[in-house]
Amino acid sequence: MRTVVTALAVLAVLIAPAYAQGRGKGRHSGAQQQTAEQKQKAAETDKAYKAALDRMGDQQKFDPWTHMR
């Protein structure tokens, strides 16, 4: 009897985290559909990010140990 209770307790401890991960998400926990406004904003953000990368140009790597070697 003691082994059965111990086994059930161990099983409950192992199942609890898996159950907690799935709580509160509902049926459709996957992708949400974006509105046209959200898609446009995301496209503008991506475009601005790429433009900022292009403005930075090629940068040389910095070596903090240059003068110590």
Number of C-alpha atoms within 10 A of each C-alpha: 6 7 8 9 10 11 12 12 12 11 11 11 11 11 11 10 10 10 9 9 9 10 8 8 9 8 6 7 9 8 6 7 8 10 9 9 9 11 12 12 12 13 12 12 12 12 12 12 11 11 11 11 11 10 8 8 8 8 6 6 6 7 7 7 7 7 6 5 4
